Amino acid sequence: MQVNVSVRHGNLSEAAQQKIIEKVEKLARLIERVSKIDVIVELEKADHPSVDLLVSTELKKEFKSSYSSDDLYGCLDQVIDKVEQQMRKFKEKLTDHH
């Protein structure tokens, strides 16, 4: 699984990028075939960051979410929660045998 963290209009420290990577890697436990995770942090307004998350799977399905707030890690948590909900719903559809 490949994880890319990109930052627009600013810089993040290596420690912050590593913490972001550790948080988003946990998404792979929901669906085993995650091939790539892209995290885009928008710091154009330093007091109001925005986070976009794109999870690509080998099942030809992409999960996308974005959120902006006053806190970078709060944004990240919200985005991860949204994508987790999408992944759980997709997994339910796969395993639903009506």
N, C-alpha and C positions, 0 to 999 in steps of 0.2 A: 504494500500500500504506500502510495506516495502522498506526502502532505506538503503543500506549498502555502507559505504565508507571504503575502505581498502588502506593502504599505504605500499608500498614495498621499502625497502632500505632507510628508513628515518622516520621522524615523522612530523605530521602536528598538529598545535595547535587546541584546541577545537573550537575556533572561526572560523578558516579556514574550518574545517570540517562542522560546522553549516552553513557557507555561501555556501558551495558546496551543502549541502542537500537542502537549500532553493532554489537554482537555478535549480536543477534537478527535484524538486517536481512540477515545472510548466509544465513539460512534460505531466502530467496526464490530463491536460485540453484538449489535442488533441484527445486522445482516453480514454474513460471512464474506460476501463477494464484493466488498468495497475496493475499488481500484485506485481512486484518487480523491483527495479532499483539498479544495482550494479555499483559503481564507483571505479575504481582501479587507484591509483595515483602512478606512478613509479618515484622514486627520486634517482635512481642509479647515474645519472649524475645531480648533484644539480643545475647546470646552464642550464640544458636542460631537464626539466621534461616532462613526457608523461602521458596522461590521456586516459583510456579506459572506455567506457560506454556501458552497456548492459541493455536493457529495455525488460522485459518479460511481456507478456500480457496473459489474459485468453483466447484469441482467437488463441492460439497455434502459435503465431508469436513472434519472437525475433528481436529486432533492435540493431545493434552493430555499434560502431564507435570508432576510436582511432586517436589520434593526438599528436604530440610532438612539442614543441616550446620553446622559451626562457622564456615565462611568463606562470605561472601555470593557472591563471584565463583566459588568452587568449586561452590556450589549452582547458579549460573547455567550454568556449563560442563556440569555433569551433566545438567541439564534440557535444554539444547540438544542434547547427544549423544543423549538418549532420543528427542527429537522428530525428530532427523535419521534415526535408525533407523526410526521409524515412517513417515516420508516416503519413505525409500528403498524400504521394503517395499511401500508403496502404489504407488509408481511402477513397481516391478518387476511387480506384478500388472497394471497398466495395459498395460505393453508386452509381457507374456507372451502369445504367440499360439499356444498349444497347441491 
